[in-house]
Amino acid sequence: MTQTELAELIDVRFQQVQKYENGQNRVAASRLWKIAEALRVPVNFFFEEVDAPDRAENVSALDKRRMRELVGLFSELTEPQQTAVMSFLRSVAGSPAE
């Protein structure tokens, strides 16, 4: 998604999106909510790295893009589909079932 496309979805100019992205301007909670909706990710997605700095340092930019895509696709699935995907991922990763 381009900055222009995101700006249109959250009702700001693309310059404002640039300022959010490079940290020149703070993002209000209501605007962050709109951004999360536009990107089809949960709001806490933006805070995951804050909670786990060790893990974040080991995640490449490509991995982050893939994770964002995965979250977006996952959120479009029904609950039974999500359960099946989680079961599959756990089996591939060798993680115990929850």
C-alpha distances in whole Angstrom, upper triangle without the diagonal:
4,7,8,6,7,10,11,11,13,15,15,15,12,15,15,12,13,16,15,13,17,19,21,20,21,19,21,21,20,17,16,17,15,12,13,13,10,8,11,13,17,17,20,17,17,20,21,21,24,26,26,26,28,25,22,24,24,21,19,16,15,17,15,11,14,15,12,11,15,15,13,15,18,18,18,21,24,27,29,26,25,28,28,25,26,30,29,27,30,32,30,30,33,33,35,35,34
4,5,5,6,9,10,11,13,14,13,12,9,12,13,10,11,14,14,12,15,17,19,19,20,18,21,22,21,17,17,18,16,13,15,15,12,11,14,16,19,19,22,19,18,22,23,23,25,27,27,27,29,27,24,25,26,22,20,17,17,19,17,14,17,18,15,15,19,18,16,19,22,21,21,25,28,30,32,30,28,32,32,29,30,34,32,30,33,35,33,33,36,36,39,38,37
4,5,5,6,9,10,11,12,10,9,6,8,9,6,7,11,10,9,12,15,15,15,16,15,18,19,18,15,15,16,14,11,14,15,11,11,15,16,19,18,21,18,17,20,22,22,23,26,27,26,29,27,24,25,26,23,21,18,19,21,18,16,19,19,16,17,20,20,18,21,23,22,23,26,30,31,34,31,30,33,34,31,32,35,34,32,35,37,35,35,38,37,40,39,38
4,5,5,6,9,10,10,9,7,5,8,10,8,9,13,13,13,15,17,18,17,19,17,19,21,19,16,16,18,15,13,16,16,12,13,17,18,21,21,23,21,20,23,25,25,27,30,30,30,32,31,27,29,30,27,25,21,22,24,21,19,22,22,19,19,23,22,20,22,25,24,24,27,30,33,35,33,31,35,36,33,34,37,36,34,37,40,38,37,41,40,43,42,41
4,5,5,6,9,10,10,10,8,12,12,10,12,15,14,14,17,19,20,19,20,18,19,20,18,15,16,16,13,11,14,13,9,10,14,16,19,19,22,20,19,23,24,25,27,29,30,30,32,30,27,29,30,26,25,21,21,23,20,17,20,20,17,17,20,19,17,19,22,21,20,24,27,29,32,29,28,32,33,30,31,35,34,32,35,37,36,35,39,38,40,39,38
4,5,5,6,8,9,9,8,11,10,8,10,13,12,11,15,16,17,16,16,14,16,16,15,12,12,13,10,8,10,10,7,8,11,13,16,15,18,17,16,19,21,22,23,26,27,27,29,27,24,26,27,24,23,20,20,21,18,16,19,19,15,16,19,17,15,18,20,19,19,23,26,28,31,28,27,30,31,29,29,33,32,30,33,36,34,34,37,36,38,37,36
4,5,5,6,5,5,5,8,8,6,9,11,11,12,15,16,16,14,15,13,15,16,14,11,12,13,10,9,12,12,9,11,15,16,18,17,20,19,17,21,23,24,25,27,29,29,32,30,27,28,30,27,26,22,23,25,21,19,22,22,18,19,22,21,19,22,24,22,22,26,29,31,34,32,30,34,35,32,33,36,36,34,37,39,38,37,41,39,41,40,39
4,6,5,6,7,8,11,11,10,13,15,14,15,18,20,20,18,18,16,17,18,16,13,14,15,11,11,14,13,10,12,15,17,19,19,22,21,20,24,26,27,28,30,32,32,35,33,29,32,33,30,28,25,25,27,24,21,24,24,20,20,23,22,19,22,24,22,22,26,28,30,33,31,30,34,35,32,33,37,37,35,38,40,39,39,42,41,43,41,40
4,6,8,10,10,14,13,11,14,16,15,16,19,20,20,18,18,15,16,16,13,11,12,12,8,8,11,9,6,9,12,14,16,16,19,18,18,21,23,25,26,28,29,30,33,31,28,30,31,28,27,24,24,25,22,20,22,21,18,18,21,19,16,19,21,19,19,22,25,27,30,28,27,30,32,29,30,34,34,32,35,37,36,36,39,38,39,38,37
4,6,9,10,12,10,9,13,14,12,14,17,17,18,15,15,12,12,13,10,7,9,9,6,6,10,9,7,10,12,14,15,14,18,17,16,19,22,23,24,26,28,28,32,30,27,29,31,28,27,24,25,26,22,21,23,22,18,19,22,20,17,20,22,20,20,24,26,28,31,29,28,31,33,31,31,35,35,33,35,38,37,37,40,38,40,38,37
4,7,9,12,10,10,14,14,14,16,19,19,18,16,16,13,13,15,12,9,12,12,9,10,13,13,11,14,16,18,19,18,21,21,20,23,25,27,27,29,31,32,35,33,30,32,34,31,30,27,28,29,26,24,26,26,22,23,26,23,21,24,26,23,24,27,29,31,34,33,31,35,36,34,35,38,39,37,39,42,41,40,44,42,44,42,40
4,7,8,6,7,11,11,11,13,16,16,15,13,14,12,13,15,13,10,12,14,11,11,15,15,13,15,18,19,20,19,22,21,19,22,25,26,26,29,31,31,34,33,29,31,33,30,29,26,27,28,25,24,26,26,22,24,26,25,22,26,27,25,26,30,32,33,37,35,33,37,38,36,36,40,40,38,40,43,42,41,44,43,44,43,42
4,5,5,7,9,10,11,13,15,16,15,13,15,14,15,18,16,13,15,17,14,13,17,17,15,17,20,21,23,21,24,23,21,24,27,27,27,30,32,31,34,33,30,31,33,30,29,26,27,29,25,24,27,27,23,24,28,26,24,27,29,27,28,32,34,36,39,37,35,39,40,37,38,42,41,39,42,44,43,42,45,44,46,45,44
4,5,5,6,9,10,10,13,14,14,13,15,14,16,19,18,14,15,17,15,13,16,17,14,15,19,20,22,21,23,22,19,23,25,25,26,29,30,29,32,31,27,29,30,28,26,22,24,26,23,21,24,24,21,22,25,24,22,25,28,26,27,30,33,35,38,36,34,38,39,36,36,40,39,37,39,42,40,40,43,42,44,44,42
4,5,5,6,9,10,11,12,11,11,13,13,16,19,18,15,16,19,17,15,18,20,17,18,21,22,24,22,24,23,20,23,26,25,26,29,30,29,32,31,27,28,31,28,27,23,25,27,24,22,26,26,23,24,28,27,25,28,30,29,30,33,36,38,41,39,37,40,41,38,38,42,42,39,41,44,42,41,45,43,46,45,44
4,5,5,6,9,10,10,9,8,10,10,12,15,15,11,13,16,14,12,16,17,15,16,20,20,21,19,21,21,18,20,23,23,23,26,28,27,30,30,26,27,30,27,26,23,25,26,23,22,25,25,22,24,27,25,24,27,29,27,28,32,35,36,39,37,35,38,40,37,37,41,40,38,40,43,41,40,43,42,44,44,42
4,5,5,6,9,10,10,9,11,10,12,15,14,11,11,14,12,10,13,15,13,13,17,17,19,17,19,18,15,18,21,20,21,24,25,25,28,27,23,24,27,24,23,20,21,23,19,18,22,21,18,20,23,22,20,24,25,24,25,29,32,33,36,34,32,35,36,33,33,37,37,34,36,39,38,36,40,38,41,40,39
4,5,5,6,8,8,9,11,12,15,17,18,14,14,17,16,13,16,18,16,16,19,19,21,19,21,19,16,19,21,20,21,24,25,24,27,26,22,23,26,23,22,19,21,22,19,18,22,22,19,21,24,23,22,25,27,26,28,31,34,35,38,36,34,37,38,35,35,39,38,35,37,40,38,37,40,39,42,42,40
4,5,5,6,5,5,8,9,13,16,17,13,13,17,16,14,17,19,17,17,21,20,22,19,21,19,16,18,21,20,20,24,25,24,27,26,23,24,26,24,23,20,23,24,21,21,24,24,21,23,26,25,24,28,29,28,30,33,36,37,40,38,35,38,40,37,36,40,40,37,39,42,40,38,42,40,43,42,41
4,6,5,6,5,6,6,10,12,14,10,10,14,13,11,13,16,15,15,18,17,18,15,17,16,12,15,18,17,17,20,22,21,24,24,20,22,24,22,22,19,21,22,19,18,22,21,18,21,23,22,21,25,26,25,27,30,32,33,36,35,32,35,37,33,33,37,37,34,36,39,37,35,39,37,39,39,37
4,6,8,8,10,10,13,15,16,13,12,15,15,11,14,16,15,14,17,16,18,16,17,15,12,14,17,15,16,20,20,19,22,21,18,19,21,19,18,15,18,19,16,15,19,19,16,19,21,20,20,23,25,24,26,29,32,33,36,33,31,34,35,32,31,35,35,32,34,37,35,33,36,35,37,37,36
4,6,8,10,11,15,17,19,16,15,18,18,15,17,20,19,18,21,20,21,19,19,18,14,16,18,16,17,20,21,19,22,22,18,19,21,20,19,16,19,21,17,18,21,21,19,22,24,23,23,27,28,27,29,32,35,36,39,37,34,37,38,35,34,38,37,34,36,39,37,35,38,37,39,40,39
4,5,7,9,13,15,17,14,13,17,17,15,17,20,19,18,21,20,20,18,18,17,13,15,17,16,15,19,20,19,22,22,18,19,22,21,21,18,22,22,19,20,23,22,20,23,26,24,24,28,29,28,30,33,36,36,39,37,34,37,39,35,35,38,38,35,36,40,38,36,39,37,39,40,38
4,7,10,13,16,18,15,15,19,19,17,19,22,21,21,24,23,23,20,21,20,17,18,21,20,19,22,24,22,25,26,22,23,26,25,24,22,25,26,23,23,27,26,23,26,29,27,27,31,32,31,33,36,38,39,42,40,37,40,42,39,38,42,42,38,40,43,42,39,42,41,43,43,42
4,7,9,13,14,12,12,16,16,14,17,20,19,19,22,21,21,18,19,19,16,17,20,20,19,22,24,23,26,26,23,24,27,26,26,23,26,27,23,23,27,26,23,26,28,26,26,30,31,29,31,34,37,37,40,39,36,39,41,38,37,41,41,38,39,43,41,39,42,41,43,42,41
4,6,9,12,10,10,13,14,13,15,18,18,18,21,19,19,15,17,17,13,14,18,18,16,19,22,21,25,25,22,23,26,25,25,23,26,26,22,23,26,24,22,25,27,24,24,28,29,27,29,32,34,35,38,37,34,36,39,36,35,39,39,36,37,41,40,38,41,38,40,40,38
4,6,8,6,6,10,10,10,12,14,15,15,17,16,16,12,14,15,11,13,17,17,16,19,21,21,25,24,21,23,26,24,25,22,25,25,21,21,24,22,20,22,24,22,21,25,26,24,26,29,31,31,35,34,31,33,36,33,32,36,37,34,35,39,38,36,39,37,38,38,36
4,5,5,6,9,10,10,12,14,15,16,18,17,16,12,14,16,13,14,18,19,18,20,23,23,27,26,24,26,29,27,28,25,28,27,23,24,26,24,21,24,26,23,22,26,26,24,26,29,31,31,34,34,31,33,36,34,33,37,37,35,36,40,39,37,40,37,39,38,36
4,5,5,6,9,10,10,12,14,15,16,15,13,9,12,13,12,12,16,18,16,18,21,22,26,25,23,26,28,26,27,25,27,26,23,23,25,23,20,23,24,21,20,24,24,21,24,26,28,28,31,31,28,30,33,31,30,34,35,32,33,37,37,35,37,35,36,35,32
4,5,5,6,9,10,11,13,14,15,15,13,10,13,15,14,15,19,21,20,21,24,25,29,28,25,28,30,28,29,27,28,28,24,24,26,24,21,23,24,21,20,23,24,21,22,25,27,27,31,30,28,30,33,31,30,34,35,33,34,38,38,36,39,36,37,36,34
4,5,5,6,9,10,10,12,14,14,13,11,14,14,13,15,18,20,19,21,24,25,28,27,24,27,29,26,27,24,26,26,22,22,24,22,19,21,23,20,19,22,23,20,22,25,27,28,31,30,28,31,33,31,30,34,35,33,34,38,37,36,39,36,38,36,34
4,5,5,6,9,10,10,12,11,10,7,10,11,9,11,14,16,16,18,20,21,24,23,20,23,25,23,24,21,23,22,19,19,21,19,16,18,20,17,16,20,20,18,20,23,25,25,29,28,25,28,30,28,27,31,32,29,31,34,34,32,35,33,34,33,31
4,5,5,6,9,10,10,10,8,6,10,11,10,13,15,18,18,19,21,23,26,24,22,25,27,24,25,23,24,23,20,20,21,19,16,18,19,16,15,18,18,16,18,21,22,23,26,25,23,26,28,26,26,29,30,28,30,33,33,32,34,32,33,32,29
4,5,5,6,9,10,10,10,9,13,13,12,15,18,20,20,22,24,25,28,27,24,27,28,26,26,23,24,24,20,19,21,20,16,18,19,16,15,18,19,16,17,21,22,24,27,26,24,27,29,27,27,31,31,29,31,35,34,33,36,34,35,34,32
4,5,5,6,8,9,10,8,12,11,10,13,16,17,18,20,22,23,26,24,21,24,25,22,22,20,21,20,17,16,18,17,13,15,17,14,13,17,18,15,17,20,23,24,27,25,23,26,28,26,26,30,30,28,30,33,32,31,34,32,34,33,31
4,5,5,6,5,6,5,9,8,8,12,13,16,17,18,20,21,24,22,19,22,24,21,21,19,20,19,15,15,16,14,11,13,14,11,10,14,14,12,14,17,19,20,24,22,20,23,25,22,22,26,26,24,26,29,29,28,31,29,30,29,27
4,5,5,6,8,8,12,11,12,15,17,19,20,21,23,25,27,25,23,26,27,24,24,21,22,21,18,17,18,16,13,14,15,12,10,13,14,11,12,16,18,19,22,21,19,22,24,22,22,26,27,25,27,30,30,29,32,30,31,30,28
4,5,8,10,11,14,13,13,17,18,20,22,23,24,25,28,26,23,26,27,23,23,20,20,20,17,15,17,16,12,13,15,13,10,13,15,13,13,17,20,21,24,23,21,24,26,23,24,28,28,26,29,31,31,30,33,32,33,32,30
4,6,9,10,12,10,11,15,16,17,19,21,22,23,25,22,20,23,23,20,20,17,17,17,14,12,13,12,9,9,12,10,7,11,13,11,12,16,19,20,23,21,19,22,24,21,21,25,25,23,26,28,27,27,30,28,30,29,28
4,7,9,12,10,12,15,16,18,20,21,22,23,25,23,21,24,24,21,21,19,18,17,15,13,14,12,9,9,10,8,5,8,10,8,9,12,15,16,19,17,16,19,21,18,19,22,22,21,23,26,25,25,28,26,28,27,25
4,6,8,6,9,12,12,14,16,17,18,20,22,19,17,21,21,18,19,17,17,16,13,12,13,10,7,9,10,6,6,9,10,8,10,13,16,16,19,18,15,18,20,17,17,21,21,19,21,24,24,23,26,24,26,24,23
4,5,5,8,10,11,14,15,15,17,19,21,19,17,21,22,19,20,19,19,18,15,15,15,12,10,12,12,8,9,12,11,9,12,14,16,16,19,18,15,18,20,18,17,21,22,20,21,25,25,23,26,24,25,23,21
4,5,6,8,10,13,13,14,16,18,21,19,17,21,22,19,21,19,21,19,16,16,17,14,12,15,15,12,12,16,15,13,16,18,20,19,23,22,19,21,24,22,21,24,25,23,24,28,27,26,28,26,27,26,24
4,5,5,6,10,10,10,12,15,17,16,14,18,19,17,19,19,20,18,14,16,17,13,12,15,15,12,13,17,15,14,17,19,21,20,23,22,19,21,23,21,19,23,24,21,22,26,26,24,26,23,25,24,22
4,5,5,8,10,11,12,14,16,14,12,16,17,14,16,15,16,14,11,12,13,10,9,12,12,9,11,14,13,13,16,18,20,20,23,21,18,20,22,19,18,22,22,19,21,24,24,22,24,22,24,23,22
4,6,7,8,10,12,13,16,14,12,15,17,15,16,15,17,15,12,13,15,12,10,14,15,12,14,17,17,16,19,21,24,23,26,25,22,24,26,23,22,25,26,23,24,28,27,25,27,25,27,27,25
4,6,5,7,9,10,14,13,11,14,16,15,17,16,18,16,13,16,17,14,13,17,17,14,16,20,19,18,21,23,25,24,27,26,23,24,27,24,22,26,26,23,24,27,27,24,27,24,26,26,24
4,5,5,6,9,11,10,8,12,13,12,15,15,16,14,11,14,15,12,12,15,15,13,15,18,17,17,21,22,24,23,25,24,21,22,24,21,19,23,23,20,20,24,23,21,23,21,23,23,21
4,5,5,5,8,8,5,9,11,10,12,13,15,13,11,14,15,13,13,17,17,15,18,21,20,20,23,25,27,26,29,27,24,25,27,24,22,25,25,22,22,26,24,22,24,22,24,25,24
4,6,6,10,10,8,11,14,13,16,16,19,17,14,17,19,16,16,20,20,18,20,23,23,22,26,27,29,28,31,30,26,27,29,27,24,27,28,25,25,28,28,25,27,24,26,27,25
4,6,9,9,9,12,14,14,17,18,20,18,15,19,20,16,17,21,20,18,21,23,22,22,25,26,28,27,29,28,24,25,27,25,22,25,26,23,23,26,26,23,24,22,23,24,22
4,6,6,6,9,10,11,14,16,18,15,14,17,18,15,16,20,19,18,21,23,22,22,26,27,29,27,29,28,24,25,27,24,22,24,25,21,21,24,23,20,22,20,22,23,22
4,5,5,6,9,10,13,15,17,15,14,17,19,16,18,21,21,20,23,25,24,25,28,29,31,30,32,31,27,28,30,27,24,27,27,24,23,27,25,22,24,22,25,26,25
4,6,6,7,9,13,15,17,15,14,18,19,17,19,22,21,21,24,26,25,26,29,30,32,31,33,31,28,28,29,26,24,26,26,23,22,25,24,20,22,20,23,25,24
4,5,5,7,10,13,15,12,11,15,15,13,16,19,18,17,21,22,21,23,26,27,29,28,29,28,24,25,26,23,21,23,23,19,19,22,20,17,19,18,20,22,22
4,5,5,8,10,12,10,9,13,14,12,14,17,17,16,19,21,21,22,25,26,29,28,30,28,25,26,27,24,22,24,24,20,21,24,22,19,22,20,23,25,24
4,6,8,10,13,11,11,15,16,15,16,19,20,20,22,24,24,25,28,30,32,32,33,31,28,29,30,27,25,27,27,23,23,26,24,21,23,22,25,27,27
4,6,10,12,10,10,14,14,14,16,18,18,19,22,23,23,25,28,28,31,30,32,29,26,27,28,24,23,25,24,20,21,23,21,18,20,20,23,25,25
4,7,8,6,7,10,11,10,12,15,15,16,18,20,20,22,24,25,28,28,29,27,24,25,25,22,21,23,22,18,19,22,19,17,20,19,23,24,24
4,5,5,6,9,10,10,12,14,15,16,18,20,21,23,25,26,29,29,31,28,25,27,27,23,22,25,23,20,22,24,21,19,22,22,26,27,27
4,5,5,6,9,10,11,12,14,15,17,18,20,21,23,25,28,29,30,27,25,27,27,24,23,26,25,21,23,25,23,21,24,24,28,29,29
4,5,5,6,9,10,11,12,14,15,17,18,20,22,23,27,27,28,25,23,25,25,21,21,24,22,19,21,23,20,19,23,23,26,27,28
4,5,5,6,9,10,10,12,14,15,16,18,20,21,24,25,26,23,21,22,22,19,18,21,19,16,18,20,17,16,19,19,23,24,24
4,5,5,6,9,10,11,12,14,15,17,19,20,24,24,26,23,20,22,23,19,19,22,21,17,19,22,20,18,21,21,24,24,24
4,5,5,6,9,10,11,12,14,16,17,19,23,24,25,22,20,23,23,19,19,22,21,18,21,23,20,19,23,23,26,26,26
4,5,5,6,9,10,10,12,14,16,17,20,21,22,19,17,20,19,16,16,19,17,14,17,19,17,16,20,20,23,23,24
4,5,5,6,9,10,10,12,14,16,19,19,21,18,15,18,18,14,14,17,16,13,16,18,16,15,19,18,21,21,21
4,5,5,6,9,10,11,13,15,18,19,21,18,16,19,19,16,16,20,19,16,19,21,20,19,22,21,24,23,23
4,5,5,6,8,10,11,13,17,18,20,17,15,18,18,14,15,19,18,15,18,21,19,19,22,22,24,24,24
4,5,5,6,8,10,11,14,15,17,14,11,14,14,11,12,15,14,12,15,17,16,16,19,18,21,20,20
4,6,5,6,9,10,13,14,16,14,11,14,15,12,12,16,15,13,16,19,18,17,20,19,21,20,19
4,6,5,7,9,13,14,17,14,12,16,16,14,15,18,18,16,19,21,20,20,24,22,24,23,22
4,5,5,7,11,13,14,11,10,14,14,11,13,16,15,14,17,19,19,19,22,21,23,22,21
4,5,5,9,10,11,9,7,10,11,8,10,13,13,12,15,17,17,17,20,19,20,18,18
4,6,8,9,12,10,8,12,13,11,12,16,16,15,18,20,20,20,23,21,22,20,19
4,7,9,12,9,9,13,14,12,14,17,17,17,20,22,22,22,25,24,25,22,22
4,6,8,6,6,9,10,9,11,14,14,15,17,19,20,21,23,22,22,20,19
4,6,5,6,9,10,10,12,14,15,16,18,20,21,22,24,22,23,19,19
4,5,5,6,9,10,10,12,14,15,16,18,20,21,22,20,20,17,15
4,5,5,6,9,10,11,12,14,15,17,19,20,21,19,19,15,15
4,5,5,6,9,10,11,12,14,15,17,18,20,19,19,16,16
4,5,5,6,9,10,10,12,14,15,16,18,16,17,14,13
4,6,5,6,9,10,11,12,14,15,16,14,14,11,10
4,5,5,6,9,10,11,12,14,15,14,14,12,12
4,5,5,6,9,10,11,12,14,13,14,12,13
4,5,5,6,9,10,10,12,10,11,9,10
4,6,5,6,9,10,10,9,9,7,9
4,5,5,6,9,10,10,11,10,12
4,5,5,6,8,8,10,10,12
4,6,5,6,5,7,7,9
4,6,5,6,8,8,11
4,5,8,11,11,14
4,5,9,11,13
4,7,9,12
4,7,9
4,7
4
